[in-house]
Amino acid sequence: MNRKDVLLEQFLCCQKKSHWFVSFEKAVAGLTPEQANWKKTGSENSIWEIISHLVFWNERFLNRFKNTAVPKMEGNNDTTFTIFKELEWEQVLERFNAVLTDWYETLKNSEDEKFDQYISEDSKETWLESLSSITLHNAYHIGQIVTIRKMQGSWDPEQGLS
């Protein structure tokens, strides 16, 4: 398995192939908009907000990887958790799935040399390092989604974790 294959597998596991952790597909299965907006105390992020955050960062880095213009970031990282509140719940899910599918197809069709390139002229991080961090970031937040569902009592252990 070469490094491109490893990255493809990581993106696939984040999206729809449960392996060492539950995939996004299973983490959100059967989730209602009300459950997606639920917060235990109000100080933490809801599932909807977490997915908004994931969409924002995945789209941003995907555009950079594809050499597509990336708009100047408005606000800070905290604002990325609330940017898709105007969308319907199904649209948010579709948007995240679409960006992960786009990542998978883009990586599959990319030249191996791209992974050794720096993500920007002023960065010392290569695309290989960045892509690995992106999948870890996705997996971390997918774990949060499962934890929130367990706290609210909406988690189905048949999805992979008891």
N, C-alpha and C positions, 0 to 999 in steps of 0.2 A: 504494500500500500504506500503510495507516494504522498507527499504533503498536500497536493490538491485533493486526493481521495479522502484524506483525513478531514480536511476542511469541509468537503461536501458532506461527509458523514455527520460531522458536528452540526451543520445547518439542518440536515435532515432530521437528526435527533431532536433538535430544538423545535422543529415544526410539527412533525407527525410520526416519528418513529421512537416510541418509548424504549429506552434501553437502560442505562444506569439511573435515569430520572424520567419522570413523566413528561411526555411531549406537550407542547402548547395545545395541540388539538385535543388531547385528553384532559388537560388542565381546565379547559373552558367548556368542555362538553356539557350541554344541558343548562348552562348558566343563563339566568334571566337578566334583563337590564337592571332590575332592582337589586339582585344579588351582586351584580358587577359594580354598582354604586355604593354598596354597603361599606361602612366603616365602623369599627368597634368603638373607638373613642373620638373620632373626628380628627385626631392629630396625625394619623398615618394615612397612607395613600390607599385608595380603593383599587380594585382590580381594573376597572375602566381607566383610571389614571395611570396605573402601571403600564397598561397596554399602549396608551397614548405616548408615554415616555419611550417605550420600545420602538414604536413606529417612528417617532421623531429621529432617534439616533440611528436606527437601521437605515432609514431613507437617506439621512444626511451622509453617512459613510458610504452607502451604495453609490450615491451621486458622485462623491469624490473619487471612488474607485473607477467609475465609468468616465471620469473627466468631464462631468456635467457640472454646470454652474451651481454653486450652493449659496443660497441667500444668506445674508448677514444674520446672525442669531440675535433675535429680540429677547431680552430678558436673560435669565440664567437657567441652570439645570432644573431648578424647582418649577419653572414655568412650563417645562416640557411635559409635566404630568397632567396638565389640564388643557392642552391645545385642541383636543378633539371632542370637547364636551358638546359641540353643536351637531355632531354626527349621530346617527342612529347606532344602536349597539351592534347590529349586524354589519354596518358599514365599517366600524372600528375593527371588528374581527376580520372582515374581508381585506381591509387595508394592511393589517399585519401579515396575514397569510400571503397577500400579493407581494409584499416587499421581501419576505423570506423566499418565496418562489423565484422572484427576480434575482435575489442573491445567488441562489442555487444555480440557476441557468447562466448567470453572468460568470460565476466562478468556473463552471463546467466548460465554458467556451473561452476562458482566458488563457493566455500564454503563461507558462510556469515562471518565466522571468519576472512577471508582474509582482510576484510575491516577494521578490528581493528589493523592489523599489521602495523608496521612502514615501510615506503617505503625503508629504508636502516638502517643499524646498527647505523649510526651516525645522523639519522634524528629524529626529534620529530613530524614529520607529518605522520599521518596514511594514508592508502590507501583511506579511505573514504574521507578525506579532499582533498587529491591529485586528486582523480577522479572528485570531484565536481569542483575543480579549472580547470581541463582539459576541462570539458564541458563548463564552463564559458569562458575560453580562446577561444575555438572553436566558441562559439556564438558571442563573441566580433569581431573576425576576419570575420565571415560571415556578420556581420553588415557593416564592412568596405568594403567588396566586393560589397554589395548593394549600398553603398554610392558612390563608385568609378563608378559603372555602371550608377548611376544617373548623376554624373558629366560629363561622356562621352556621355550621351544621349542614352545608350543602354539598359536601364532598362525598362522592360515591366511591368506596374503597375498591369497587370492581374496576375502576379506572387505573389502578396500579399500586396504590399505597393504602395501607390501613391506618 
